[in-house]
Amino acid sequence: MFNVTYEDGAITSNRRVPMGSLDQSFGDQLLDLAHTAIKEQDNEIARLSNQPRGKIKSIVRS
């Protein structure tokens, strides 16, 4: 699970990323894969809600 901070100051906590998306990675590679997965989730949420999400500023493991 990850905490996500967006450039507009919004924060989402405990975002889940499927383990298959992380491919047993560690360190910066793990965060890069999590960033990609969360961005895809945000794009789907934006598509369904018709409201765009802000750009991701940072991601940290929770």
C-alpha beads as a LAMMPS data file, in Angstrom:
LAMMPS data file: protein, C-alpha beads

62 atoms
61 bonds

1 atom types
1 bond types

-500.0 500.0 xlo xhi
-500.0 500.0 ylo yhi
-500.0 500.0 zlo zhi

Masses

1 110.0

Atoms # bond

1 1 1 0.000 0.000 0.000
2 1 1 1.159 3.510 -0.799
3 1 1 0.409 7.097 0.185
4 1 1 0.151 9.420 -2.799
5 1 1 0.599 13.209 -2.804
6 1 1 -0.582 15.154 -5.843
7 1 1 0.817 18.437 -7.165
8 1 1 -2.432 20.222 -6.188
9 1 1 -1.893 19.209 -2.532
10 1 1 -4.443 16.384 -2.478
11 1 1 -3.379 13.239 -0.632
12 1 1 -4.683 9.686 -0.903
13 1 1 -3.671 7.151 1.719
14 1 1 -3.225 3.390 1.608
15 1 1 -3.576 3.029 -2.163
16 1 1 -3.414 -0.626 -3.110
17 1 1 -1.328 -1.872 -6.006
18 1 1 -1.632 -5.502 -7.173
19 1 1 1.474 -7.511 -6.294
20 1 1 1.702 -8.694 -9.904
21 1 1 2.260 -5.079 -10.951
22 1 1 5.261 -4.751 -8.655
23 1 1 7.111 -7.815 -9.947
24 1 1 9.037 -8.469 -6.664
25 1 1 10.967 -5.192 -7.068
26 1 1 12.706 -3.154 -4.364
27 1 1 13.718 0.464 -3.747
28 1 1 13.290 3.043 -6.483
29 1 1 12.213 0.429 -9.013
30 1 1 9.329 -0.537 -6.717
31 1 1 8.198 3.088 -6.486
32 1 1 8.454 3.507 -10.269
33 1 1 6.243 0.457 -10.825
34 1 1 3.799 1.626 -8.138
35 1 1 3.701 5.090 -9.764
36 1 1 2.780 3.532 -13.114
37 1 1 0.074 1.330 -11.561
38 1 1 -1.435 4.197 -9.544
39 1 1 -1.392 6.471 -12.573
40 1 1 -3.327 3.823 -14.511
41 1 1 -5.815 3.559 -11.629
42 1 1 -6.198 7.348 -11.579
43 1 1 -6.790 7.419 -15.338
44 1 1 -9.562 4.822 -14.984
45 1 1 -11.129 6.711 -12.053
46 1 1 -10.998 9.951 -14.062
47 1 1 -12.581 8.252 -17.064
48 1 1 -15.435 6.814 -14.996
49 1 1 -16.063 9.964 -12.944
50 1 1 -15.419 12.391 -15.799
51 1 1 -13.142 14.389 -13.465
52 1 1 -9.390 14.452 -14.096
53 1 1 -6.907 13.732 -11.299
54 1 1 -3.941 15.981 -10.643
55 1 1 -0.388 14.936 -11.442
56 1 1 1.359 12.750 -8.892
57 1 1 4.015 14.615 -6.909
58 1 1 5.270 11.789 -4.698
59 1 1 4.576 8.223 -3.616
60 1 1 5.748 6.595 -0.390
61 1 1 5.092 3.140 1.017
62 1 1 2.647 3.152 3.869

Bonds

1 1 1 2
2 1 2 3
3 1 3 4
4 1 4 5
5 1 5 6
6 1 6 7
7 1 7 8
8 1 8 9
9 1 9 10
10 1 10 11
11 1 11 12
12 1 12 13
13 1 13 14
14 1 14 15
15 1 15 16
16 1 16 17
17 1 17 18
18 1 18 19
19 1 19 20
20 1 20 21
21 1 21 22
22 1 22 23
23 1 23 24
24 1 24 25
25 1 25 26
26 1 26 27
27 1 27 28
28 1 28 29
29 1 29 30
30 1 30 31
31 1 31 32
32 1 32 33
33 1 33 34
34 1 34 35
35 1 35 36
36 1 36 37
37 1 37 38
38 1 38 39
39 1 39 40
40 1 40 41
41 1 41 42
42 1 42 43
43 1 43 44
44 1 44 45
45 1 45 46
46 1 46 47
47 1 47 48
48 1 48 49
49 1 49 50
50 1 50 51
51 1 51 52
52 1 52 53
53 1 53 54
54 1 54 55
55 1 55 56
56 1 56 57
57 1 57 58
58 1 58 59
59 1 59 60
60 1 60 61
61 1 61 62
